[in-house]
Amino acid sequence: MKLDTAKVQVLYTPSSGDAEEVPSILSLSACAKNPNGGWYYDNPDSPSKITVCPCTCARLQAGRVDVRLGCKPRLGIR
């Protein structure tokens, strides 16, 4: 089965609070343009891993991260 890269959700659940969807962005260079950060594929044409922006990574250290495959993204990070 081939992965639909447009249907991937990255969810962050802080140690106390509700889950938040982390937005997908195009690349590392887009991190600076997105104040809440996000995640991106290492290679958009043939992705092998998901990477998060440095500011997003700092937020994700106190909680849980889930990646859902086959789910169309719905929300942005709050």
PDB file of N, CA, C and O in Angstrom, chain B, residues numbered from 101:
ATOM      1  N   MET B 101       0.834  -1.170   0.000  1.00  0.00           N
ATOM      2  CA  MET B 101       0.000   0.000   0.000  1.00  0.00           C
ATOM      3  C   MET B 101       0.886   1.242   0.000  1.00  0.00           C
ATOM      4  O   MET B 101       1.818   1.337   0.798  1.00  0.00           O
ATOM      5  N   LYS B 102       0.606   2.182  -0.877  1.00  0.00           N
ATOM      6  CA  LYS B 102       1.388   3.412  -0.973  1.00  0.00           C
ATOM      7  C   LYS B 102       0.835   4.464  -0.024  1.00  0.00           C
ATOM      8  O   LYS B 102      -0.378   4.648   0.075  1.00  0.00           O
ATOM      9  N   LEU B 103       1.720   5.142   0.660  1.00  0.00           N
ATOM     10  CA  LEU B 103       1.346   6.190   1.604  1.00  0.00           C
ATOM     11  C   LEU B 103       0.917   7.440   0.859  1.00  0.00           C
ATOM     12  O   LEU B 103       1.626   7.907  -0.032  1.00  0.00           O
ATOM     13  N   ASP B 104      -0.236   7.984   1.214  1.00  0.00           N
ATOM     14  CA  ASP B 104      -0.677   9.278   0.694  1.00  0.00           C
ATOM     15  C   ASP B 104      -0.075  10.337   1.611  1.00  0.00           C
ATOM     16  O   ASP B 104      -0.555  10.540   2.726  1.00  0.00           O
ATOM     17  N   THR B 105       0.961  11.004   1.150  1.00  0.00           N
ATOM     18  CA  THR B 105       1.686  11.959   1.998  1.00  0.00           C
ATOM     19  C   THR B 105       0.853  13.194   2.348  1.00  0.00           C
ATOM     20  O   THR B 105       1.221  13.951   3.246  1.00  0.00           O
ATOM     21  N   ALA B 106      -0.258  13.401   1.653  1.00  0.00           N
ATOM     22  CA  ALA B 106      -1.153  14.515   1.985  1.00  0.00           C
ATOM     23  C   ALA B 106      -2.111  14.137   3.115  1.00  0.00           C
ATOM     24  O   ALA B 106      -2.834  14.989   3.631  1.00  0.00           O
ATOM     25  N   LYS B 107      -2.115  12.868   3.494  1.00  0.00           N
ATOM     26  CA  LYS B 107      -3.004  12.401   4.559  1.00  0.00           C
ATOM     27  C   LYS B 107      -2.196  11.891   5.748  1.00  0.00           C
ATOM     28  O   LYS B 107      -2.268  10.718   6.113  1.00  0.00           O
ATOM     29  N   VAL B 108      -1.431  12.793   6.338  1.00  0.00           N
ATOM     30  CA  VAL B 108      -0.622  12.478   7.514  1.00  0.00           C
ATOM     31  C   VAL B 108      -0.876  13.564   8.554  1.00  0.00           C
ATOM     32  O   VAL B 108      -0.813  14.754   8.246  1.00  0.00           O
ATOM     33  N   GLN B 109      -1.160  13.156   9.767  1.00  0.00           N
ATOM     34  CA  GLN B 109      -1.341  14.082  10.877  1.00  0.00           C
ATOM     35  C   GLN B 109      -0.265  13.830  11.921  1.00  0.00           C
ATOM     36  O   GLN B 109       0.067  12.682  12.219  1.00  0.00           O
ATOM     37  N   VAL B 110       0.272  14.901  12.470  1.00  0.00           N
ATOM     38  CA  VAL B 110       1.169  14.815  13.609  1.00  0.00           C
ATOM     39  C   VAL B 110       0.434  15.497  14.759  1.00  0.00           C
ATOM     40  O   VAL B 110       0.100  16.680  14.686  1.00  0.00           O
ATOM     41  N   LEU B 111       0.189  14.736  15.818  1.00  0.00           N
ATOM     42  CA  LEU B 111      -0.539  15.249  16.976  1.00  0.00           C
ATOM     43  C   LEU B 111       0.362  15.278  18.200  1.00  0.00           C
ATOM     44  O   LEU B 111       1.110  14.335  18.459  1.00  0.00           O
ATOM     45  N   TYR B 112       0.284  16.359  18.940  1.00  0.00           N
ATOM     46  CA  TYR B 112       1.037  16.517  20.177  1.00  0.00           C
ATOM     47  C   TYR B 112       0.046  16.624  21.331  1.00  0.00           C
ATOM     48  O   TYR B 112      -0.873  17.442  21.295  1.00  0.00           O
ATOM     49  N   THR B 113       0.235  15.800  22.346  1.00  0.00           N
ATOM     50  CA  THR B 113      -0.582  15.862  23.554  1.00  0.00           C
ATOM     51  C   THR B 113       0.337  16.230  24.709  1.00  0.00           C
ATOM     52  O   THR B 113       1.192  15.435  25.098  1.00  0.00           O
ATOM     53  N   PRO B 114       0.165  17.443  25.269  1.00  0.00           N
ATOM     54  CA  PRO B 114       1.008  17.829  26.402  1.00  0.00           C
ATOM     55  C   PRO B 114       0.695  16.965  27.621  1.00  0.00           C
ATOM     56  O   PRO B 114      -0.340  16.300  27.665  1.00  0.00           O
ATOM     57  N   SER B 115       1.581  16.976  28.600  1.00  0.00           N
ATOM     58  CA  SER B 115       1.381  16.144  29.786  1.00  0.00           C
ATOM     59  C   SER B 115       0.075  16.483  30.499  1.00  0.00           C
ATOM     60  O   SER B 115      -0.506  15.622  31.159  1.00  0.00           O
ATOM     61  N   SER B 116      -0.389  17.713  30.376  1.00  0.00           N
ATOM     62  CA  SER B 116      -1.718  18.070  30.884  1.00  0.00           C
ATOM     63  C   SER B 116      -2.369  18.983  29.846  1.00  0.00           C
ATOM     64  O   SER B 116      -1.921  20.107  29.620  1.00  0.00           O
ATOM     65  N   GLY B 117      -3.414  18.487  29.229  1.00  0.00           N
ATOM     66  CA  GLY B 117      -4.099  19.288  28.223  1.00  0.00           C
ATOM     67  C   GLY B 117      -4.589  18.440  27.068  1.00  0.00           C
ATOM     68  O   GLY B 117      -4.418  17.221  27.050  1.00  0.00           O
ATOM     69  N   ASP B 118      -5.201  19.107  26.109  1.00  0.00           N
ATOM     70  CA  ASP B 118      -5.775  18.440  24.945  1.00  0.00           C
ATOM     71  C   ASP B 118      -4.757  18.299  23.819  1.00  0.00           C
ATOM     72  O   ASP B 118      -3.777  19.039  23.741  1.00  0.00           O
ATOM     73  N   ALA B 119      -5.018  17.333  22.956  1.00  0.00           N
ATOM     74  CA  ALA B 119      -4.159  17.108  21.789  1.00  0.00           C
ATOM     75  C   ALA B 119      -4.244  18.294  20.835  1.00  0.00           C
ATOM     76  O   ALA B 119      -5.292  18.925  20.692  1.00  0.00           O
ATOM     77  N   GLU B 120      -3.125  18.581  20.190  1.00  0.00           N
ATOM     78  CA  GLU B 120      -3.027  19.649  19.205  1.00  0.00           C
ATOM     79  C   GLU B 120      -2.437  19.072  17.930  1.00  0.00           C
ATOM     80  O   GLU B 120      -1.508  18.265  17.982  1.00  0.00           O
ATOM     81  N   GLU B 121      -2.965  19.477  16.799  1.00  0.00           N
ATOM     82  CA  GLU B 121      -2.394  19.038  15.537  1.00  0.00           C
ATOM     83  C   GLU B 121      -1.274  19.994  15.141  1.00  0.00           C
ATOM     84  O   GLU B 121      -1.469  21.209  15.110  1.00  0.00           O
ATOM     85  N   VAL B 122      -0.114  19.449  14.842  1.00  0.00           N
ATOM     86  CA  VAL B 122       1.033  20.230  14.398  1.00  0.00           C
ATOM     87  C   VAL B 122       0.900  20.389  12.885  1.00  0.00           C
ATOM     88  O   VAL B 122       0.731  19.392  12.184  1.00  0.00           O
ATOM     89  N   PRO B 123       0.972  21.623  12.360  1.00  0.00           N
ATOM     90  CA  PRO B 123       0.765  21.812  10.924  1.00  0.00           C
ATOM     91  C   PRO B 123       1.945  21.322  10.090  1.00  0.00           C
ATOM     92  O   PRO B 123       3.095  21.369  10.526  1.00  0.00           O
ATOM     93  N   SER B 124       1.641  20.857   8.899  1.00  0.00           N
ATOM     94  CA  SER B 124       2.717  20.496   7.979  1.00  0.00           C
ATOM     95  C   SER B 124       3.150  21.752   7.229  1.00  0.00           C
ATOM     96  O   SER B 124       2.333  22.613   6.903  1.00  0.00           O
ATOM     97  N   ILE B 125       4.442  21.837   6.965  1.00  0.00           N
ATOM     98  CA  ILE B 125       5.010  22.945   6.205  1.00  0.00           C
ATOM     99  C   ILE B 125       5.894  22.344   5.120  1.00  0.00           C
ATOM    100  O   ILE B 125       6.094  21.130   5.090  1.00  0.00           O
ATOM    101  N   LEU B 126       6.423  23.169   4.236  1.00  0.00           N
ATOM    102  CA  LEU B 126       7.152  22.652   3.081  1.00  0.00           C
ATOM    103  C   LEU B 126       8.572  22.197   3.366  1.00  0.00           C
ATOM    104  O   LEU B 126       9.033  21.204   2.803  1.00  0.00           O
ATOM    105  N   SER B 127       9.279  22.930   4.251  1.00  0.00           N
ATOM    106  CA  SER B 127      10.703  22.617   4.436  1.00  0.00           C
ATOM    107  C   SER B 127      11.244  23.303   5.690  1.00  0.00           C
ATOM    108  O   SER B 127      10.542  24.070   6.348  1.00  0.00           O
ATOM    109  N   LEU B 128      12.492  23.015   6.001  1.00  0.00           N
ATOM    110  CA  LEU B 128      13.168  23.654   7.129  1.00  0.00           C
ATOM    111  C   LEU B 128      13.158  25.169   6.972  1.00  0.00           C
ATOM    112  O   LEU B 128      12.968  25.882   7.958  1.00  0.00           O
ATOM    113  N   SER B 129      13.355  25.672   5.772  1.00  0.00           N
ATOM    114  CA  SER B 129      13.379  27.124   5.573  1.00  0.00           C
ATOM    115  C   SER B 129      12.038  27.769   5.898  1.00  0.00           C
ATOM    116  O   SER B 129      11.992  28.955   6.224  1.00  0.00           O
ATOM    117  N   ALA B 130      10.955  27.020   5.817  1.00  0.00           N
ATOM    118  CA  ALA B 130       9.626  27.551   6.146  1.00  0.00           C
ATOM    119  C   ALA B 130       9.419  27.675   7.653  1.00  0.00           C
ATOM    120  O   ALA B 130       8.480  28.343   8.086  1.00  0.00           O
ATOM    121  N   CYS B 131      10.270  27.049   8.458  1.00  0.00           N
ATOM    122  CA  CYS B 131      10.140  27.135   9.915  1.00  0.00           C
ATOM    123  C   CYS B 131      10.201  28.586  10.385  1.00  0.00           C
ATOM    124  O   CYS B 131       9.442  28.982  11.270  1.00  0.00           O
ATOM    125  N   ALA B 132      11.085  29.369   9.808  1.00  0.00           N
ATOM    126  CA  ALA B 132      11.245  30.761  10.220  1.00  0.00           C
ATOM    127  C   ALA B 132      10.016  31.603   9.900  1.00  0.00           C
ATOM    128  O   ALA B 132       9.778  32.622  10.548  1.00  0.00           O
ATOM    129  N   LYS B 133       9.242  31.190   8.913  1.00  0.00           N
ATOM    130  CA  LYS B 133       8.055  31.938   8.501  1.00  0.00           C
ATOM    131  C   LYS B 133       6.807  31.531   9.274  1.00  0.00           C
ATOM    132  O   LYS B 133       5.773  32.191   9.169  1.00  0.00           O
ATOM    133  N   ASN B 134       6.888  30.464  10.041  1.00  0.00           N
ATOM    134  CA  ASN B 134       5.742  29.955  10.794  1.00  0.00           C
ATOM    135  C   ASN B 134       6.042  30.071  12.282  1.00  0.00           C
ATOM    136  O   ASN B 134       6.819  29.279  12.816  1.00  0.00           O
ATOM    137  N   PRO B 135       5.437  31.045  12.963  1.00  0.00           N
ATOM    138  CA  PRO B 135       5.774  31.270  14.376  1.00  0.00           C
ATOM    139  C   PRO B 135       5.491  30.073  15.276  1.00  0.00           C
ATOM    140  O   PRO B 135       6.126  29.929  16.321  1.00  0.00           O
ATOM    141  N   ASN B 136       4.550  29.212  14.891  1.00  0.00           N
ATOM    142  CA  ASN B 136       4.267  28.024  15.691  1.00  0.00           C
ATOM    143  C   ASN B 136       5.017  26.799  15.190  1.00  0.00           C
ATOM    144  O   ASN B 136       4.829  25.693  15.698  1.00  0.00           O
ATOM    145  N   GLY B 137       5.870  27.004  14.189  1.00  0.00           N
ATOM    146  CA  GLY B 137       6.651  25.889  13.664  1.00  0.00           C
ATOM    147  C   GLY B 137       5.809  24.936  12.858  1.00  0.00           C
ATOM    148  O   GLY B 137       4.874  25.344  12.169  1.00  0.00           O
ATOM    149  N   GLY B 138       6.143  23.658  12.944  1.00  0.00           N
ATOM    150  CA  GLY B 138       5.434  22.637  12.194  1.00  0.00           C
ATOM    151  C   GLY B 138       6.336  21.452  11.929  1.00  0.00           C
ATOM    152  O   GLY B 138       7.371  21.282  12.573  1.00  0.00           O
ATOM    153  N   TRP B 139       5.926  20.631  10.968  1.00  0.00           N
ATOM    154  CA  TRP B 139       6.714  19.470  10.572  1.00  0.00           C
ATOM    155  C   TRP B 139       6.799  19.447   9.049  1.00  0.00           C
ATOM    156  O   TRP B 139       5.974  20.037   8.352  1.00  0.00           O
ATOM    157  N   TYR B 140       7.825  18.746   8.552  1.00  0.00           N
ATOM    158  CA  TYR B 140       8.034  18.653   7.107  1.00  0.00           C
ATOM    159  C   TYR B 140       8.704  17.327   6.787  1.00  0.00           C
ATOM    160  O   TYR B 140       9.290  16.686   7.660  1.00  0.00           O
ATOM    161  N   TYR B 141       8.611  16.925   5.524  1.00  0.00           N
ATOM    162  CA  TYR B 141       9.272  15.698   5.063  1.00  0.00           C
ATOM    163  C   TYR B 141      10.713  15.998   4.692  1.00  0.00           C
ATOM    164  O   TYR B 141      11.035  17.098   4.243  1.00  0.00           O
ATOM    165  N   ASP B 142      11.578  15.010   4.882  1.00  0.00           N
ATOM    166  CA  ASP B 142      12.981  15.168   4.505  1.00  0.00           C
ATOM    167  C   ASP B 142      13.121  15.369   2.998  1.00  0.00           C
ATOM    168  O   ASP B 142      13.983  16.128   2.555  1.00  0.00           O
ATOM    169  N   ASN B 143      12.291  14.704   2.213  1.00  0.00           N
ATOM    170  CA  ASN B 143      12.298  14.824   0.756  1.00  0.00           C
ATOM    171  C   ASN B 143      10.836  14.769   0.300  1.00  0.00           C
ATOM    172  O   ASN B 143      10.238  13.693   0.305  1.00  0.00           O
ATOM    173  N   PRO B 144      10.250  15.902  -0.094  1.00  0.00           N
ATOM    174  CA  PRO B 144       8.841  15.918  -0.454  1.00  0.00           C
ATOM    175  C   PRO B 144       8.467  14.958  -1.592  1.00  0.00           C
ATOM    176  O   PRO B 144       7.341  14.463  -1.636  1.00  0.00           O
ATOM    177  N   ASP B 145       9.393  14.696  -2.498  1.00  0.00           N
ATOM    178  CA  ASP B 145       9.110  13.811  -3.633  1.00  0.00           C
ATOM    179  C   ASP B 145       9.171  12.335  -3.264  1.00  0.00           C
ATOM    180  O   ASP B 145       8.469  11.511  -3.849  1.00  0.00           O
ATOM    181  N   SER B 146      10.004  12.013  -2.302  1.00  0.00           N
ATOM    182  CA  SER B 146      10.146  10.626  -1.862  1.00  0.00           C
ATOM    183  C   SER B 146      10.476  10.614  -0.366  1.00  0.00           C
ATOM    184  O   SER B 146      11.608  10.314   0.013  1.00  0.00           O
ATOM    185  N   PRO B 147       9.493  10.939   0.489  1.00  0.00           N
ATOM    186  CA  PRO B 147       9.784  11.089   1.915  1.00  0.00           C
ATOM    187  C   PRO B 147      10.131   9.769   2.600  1.00  0.00           C
ATOM    188  O   PRO B 147       9.556   8.718   2.314  1.00  0.00           O
ATOM    189  N   SER B 148      11.097   9.868   3.517  1.00  0.00           N
ATOM    190  CA  SER B 148      11.445   8.703   4.327  1.00  0.00           C
ATOM    191  C   SER B 148      11.350   9.014   5.818  1.00  0.00           C
ATOM    192  O   SER B 148      11.371   8.103   6.646  1.00  0.00           O
ATOM    193  N   LYS B 149      11.245  10.317   6.165  1.00  0.00           N
ATOM    194  CA  LYS B 149      11.085  10.669   7.573  1.00  0.00           C
ATOM    195  C   LYS B 149      10.424  12.032   7.715  1.00  0.00           C
ATOM    196  O   LYS B 149      10.431  12.855   6.800  1.00  0.00           O
ATOM    197  N   ILE B 150       9.857  12.238   8.888  1.00  0.00           N
ATOM    198  CA  ILE B 150       9.235  13.504   9.270  1.00  0.00           C
ATOM    199  C   ILE B 150      10.184  14.198  10.229  1.00  0.00           C
ATOM    200  O   ILE B 150      10.737  13.569  11.132  1.00  0.00           O
ATOM    201  N   THR B 151      10.372  15.504  10.031  1.00  0.00           N
ATOM    202  CA  THR B 151      11.217  16.309  10.903  1.00  0.00           C
ATOM    203  C   THR B 151      10.391  17.488  11.395  1.00  0.00           C
ATOM    204  O   THR B 151       9.571  18.026  10.652  1.00  0.00           O
ATOM    205  N   VAL B 152      10.601  17.890  12.640  1.00  0.00           N
ATOM    206  CA  VAL B 152       9.886  19.055  13.170  1.00  0.00           C
ATOM    207  C   VAL B 152      10.832  20.246  13.255  1.00  0.00           C
ATOM    208  O   VAL B 152      12.046  20.089  13.385  1.00  0.00           O
ATOM    209  N   CYS B 153      10.248  21.440  13.179  1.00  0.00           N
ATOM    210  CA  CYS B 153      11.023  22.675  13.308  1.00  0.00           C
ATOM    211  C   CYS B 153      11.641  22.739  14.701  1.00  0.00           C
ATOM    212  O   CYS B 153      11.095  22.161  15.641  1.00  0.00           O
ATOM    213  N   PRO B 154      12.770  23.431  14.850  1.00  0.00           N
ATOM    214  CA  PRO B 154      13.403  23.542  16.171  1.00  0.00           C
ATOM    215  C   PRO B 154      12.465  24.090  17.252  1.00  0.00           C
ATOM    216  O   PRO B 154      12.468  23.585  18.374  1.00  0.00           O
ATOM    217  N   CYS B 155      11.658  25.119  16.933  1.00  0.00           N
ATOM    218  CA  CYS B 155      10.766  25.677  17.956  1.00  0.00           C
ATOM    219  C   CYS B 155       9.663  24.682  18.312  1.00  0.00           C
ATOM    220  O   CYS B 155       9.180  24.677  19.444  1.00  0.00           O
ATOM    221  N   THR B 156       9.262  23.845  17.365  1.00  0.00           N
ATOM    222  CA  THR B 156       8.269  22.818  17.639  1.00  0.00           C
ATOM    223  C   THR B 156       8.879  21.721  18.499  1.00  0.00           C
ATOM    224  O   THR B 156       8.240  21.223  19.426  1.00  0.00           O
ATOM    225  N   CYS B 157      10.093  21.352  18.198  1.00  0.00           N
ATOM    226  CA  CYS B 157      10.785  20.308  18.951  1.00  0.00           C
ATOM    227  C   CYS B 157      10.881  20.694  20.424  1.00  0.00           C
ATOM    228  O   CYS B 157      10.709  19.847  21.302  1.00  0.00           O
ATOM    229  N   ALA B 158      11.152  21.962  20.695  1.00  0.00           N
ATOM    230  CA  ALA B 158      11.257  22.427  22.079  1.00  0.00           C
ATOM    231  C   ALA B 158       9.934  22.233  22.820  1.00  0.00           C
ATOM    232  O   ALA B 158       9.934  21.924  24.011  1.00  0.00           O
ATOM    233  N   ARG B 159       8.820  22.409  22.133  1.00  0.00           N
ATOM    234  CA  ARG B 159       7.497  22.239  22.761  1.00  0.00           C
ATOM    235  C   ARG B 159       7.169  20.768  22.978  1.00  0.00           C
ATOM    236  O   ARG B 159       6.456  20.442  23.928  1.00  0.00           O
ATOM    237  N   LEU B 160       7.654  19.888  22.150  1.00  0.00           N
ATOM    238  CA  LEU B 160       7.264  18.488  22.189  1.00  0.00           C
ATOM    239  C   LEU B 160       7.984  17.672  23.254  1.00  0.00           C
ATOM    240  O   LEU B 160       7.729  16.474  23.378  1.00  0.00           O
ATOM    241  N   GLN B 161       8.855  18.271  24.007  1.00  0.00           N
ATOM    242  CA  GLN B 161       9.633  17.516  24.981  1.00  0.00           C
ATOM    243  C   GLN B 161       8.842  17.117  26.218  1.00  0.00           C
ATOM    244  O   GLN B 161       9.272  16.228  26.952  1.00  0.00           O
ATOM    245  N   ALA B 162       7.707  17.744  26.471  1.00  0.00           N
ATOM    246  CA  ALA B 162       6.927  17.426  27.667  1.00  0.00           C
ATOM    247  C   ALA B 162       5.538  16.942  27.255  1.00  0.00           C
ATOM    248  O   ALA B 162       4.541  17.639  27.448  1.00  0.00           O
ATOM    249  N   GLY B 163       5.490  15.757  26.693  1.00  0.00           N
ATOM    250  CA  GLY B 163       4.206  15.215  26.269  1.00  0.00           C
ATOM    251  C   GLY B 163       4.384  14.015  25.359  1.00  0.00           C
ATOM    252  O   GLY B 163       5.409  13.334  25.396  1.00  0.00           O
ATOM    253  N   ARG B 164       3.366  13.764  24.536  1.00  0.00           N
ATOM    254  CA  ARG B 164       3.365  12.601  23.637  1.00  0.00           C
ATOM    255  C   ARG B 164       3.105  13.063  22.212  1.00  0.00           C
ATOM    256  O   ARG B 164       2.321  13.983  21.979  1.00  0.00           O
ATOM    257  N   VAL B 165       3.771  12.415  21.258  1.00  0.00           N
ATOM    258  CA  VAL B 165       3.581  12.710  19.839  1.00  0.00           C
ATOM    259  C   VAL B 165       3.044  11.461  19.156  1.00  0.00           C
ATOM    260  O   VAL B 165       3.576  10.364  19.328  1.00  0.00           O
ATOM    261  N   ASP B 166       1.985  11.644  18.382  1.00  0.00           N
ATOM    262  CA  ASP B 166       1.411  10.555  17.590  1.00  0.00           C
ATOM    263  C   ASP B 166       1.397  10.968  16.131  1.00  0.00           C
ATOM    264  O   ASP B 166       1.107  12.119  15.803  1.00  0.00           O
ATOM    265  N   VAL B 167       1.710  10.027  15.262  1.00  0.00           N
ATOM    266  CA  VAL B 167       1.629  10.252  13.818  1.00  0.00           C
ATOM    267  C   VAL B 167       0.533   9.347  13.292  1.00  0.00           C
ATOM    268  O   VAL B 167       0.566   8.131  13.483  1.00  0.00           O
ATOM    269  N   ARG B 168      -0.439   9.955  12.629  1.00  0.00           N
ATOM    270  CA  ARG B 168      -1.561   9.205  12.065  1.00  0.00           C
ATOM    271  C   ARG B 168      -1.440   9.194  10.544  1.00  0.00           C
ATOM    272  O   ARG B 168      -1.339  10.241   9.904  1.00  0.00           O
ATOM    273  N   LEU B 169      -1.452   8.009   9.991  1.00  0.00           N
ATOM    274  CA  LEU B 169      -1.362   7.843   8.549  1.00  0.00           C
ATOM    275  C   LEU B 169      -2.757   7.615   7.987  1.00  0.00           C
ATOM    276  O   LEU B 169      -3.563   6.894   8.576  1.00  0.00           O
ATOM    277  N   GLY B 170      -3.035   8.232   6.848  1.00  0.00           N
ATOM    278  CA  GLY B 170      -4.346   8.075   6.212  1.00  0.00           C
ATOM    279  C   GLY B 170      -5.383   9.055   6.714  1.00  0.00           C
ATOM    280  O   GLY B 170      -6.563   8.937   6.382  1.00  0.00           O
ATOM    281  N   CYS B 171      -4.953  10.030   7.518  1.00  0.00           N
ATOM    282  CA  CYS B 171      -5.874  11.034   8.070  1.00  0.00           C
ATOM    283  C   CYS B 171      -5.558  12.395   7.475  1.00  0.00           C
ATOM    284  O   CYS B 171      -4.425  12.870   7.556  1.00  0.00           O
ATOM    285  N   LYS B 172      -6.558  13.014   6.881  1.00  0.00           N
ATOM    286  CA  LYS B 172      -6.359  14.344   6.313  1.00  0.00           C
ATOM    287  C   LYS B 172      -6.185  15.345   7.454  1.00  0.00           C
ATOM    288  O   LYS B 172      -6.983  15.351   8.391  1.00  0.00           O
ATOM    289  N   PRO B 173      -5.157  16.191   7.390  1.00  0.00           N
ATOM    290  CA  PRO B 173      -4.955  17.198   8.445  1.00  0.00           C
ATOM    291  C   PRO B 173      -6.191  18.098   8.585  1.00  0.00           C
ATOM    292  O   PRO B 173      -6.828  18.457   7.595  1.00  0.00           O
ATOM    293  N   ARG B 174      -6.519  18.456   9.848  1.00  0.00           N
ATOM    294  CA  ARG B 174      -7.705  19.262  10.119  1.00  0.00           C
ATOM    295  C   ARG B 174      -7.409  20.597  10.769  1.00  0.00           C
ATOM    296  O   ARG B 174      -8.015  21.609  10.418  1.00  0.00           O
ATOM    297  N   LEU B 175      -6.487  20.609  11.706  1.00  0.00           N
ATOM    298  CA  LEU B 175      -6.266  21.790  12.532  1.00  0.00           C
ATOM    299  C   LEU B 175      -4.852  22.286  12.444  1.00  0.00           C
ATOM    300  O   LEU B 175      -3.979  21.610  11.899  1.00  0.00           O
ATOM    301  N   GLY B 176      -4.618  23.465  12.978  1.00  0.00           N
ATOM    302  CA  GLY B 176      -3.258  23.970  13.161  1.00  0.00           C
ATOM    303  C   GLY B 176      -2.921  23.910  14.634  1.00  0.00           C
ATOM    304  O   GLY B 176      -3.799  23.689  15.468  1.00  0.00           O
ATOM    305  N   ILE B 177      -1.668  24.103  14.956  1.00  0.00           N
ATOM    306  CA  ILE B 177      -1.244  24.092  16.346  1.00  0.00           C
ATOM    307  C   ILE B 177      -1.879  25.292  17.062  1.00  0.00           C
ATOM    308  O   ILE B 177      -1.990  26.372  16.481  1.00  0.00           O
ATOM    309  N   ARG B 178      -2.280  25.111  18.279  1.00  0.00           N
ATOM    310  CA  ARG B 178      -2.961  26.194  19.018  1.00  0.00           C
ATOM    311  C   ARG B 178      -2.003  27.022  19.790  1.00  0.00           C
ATOM    312  O   ARG B 178      -2.410  27.969  20.463  1.00  0.00           O
TER     313      ARG B 178
END
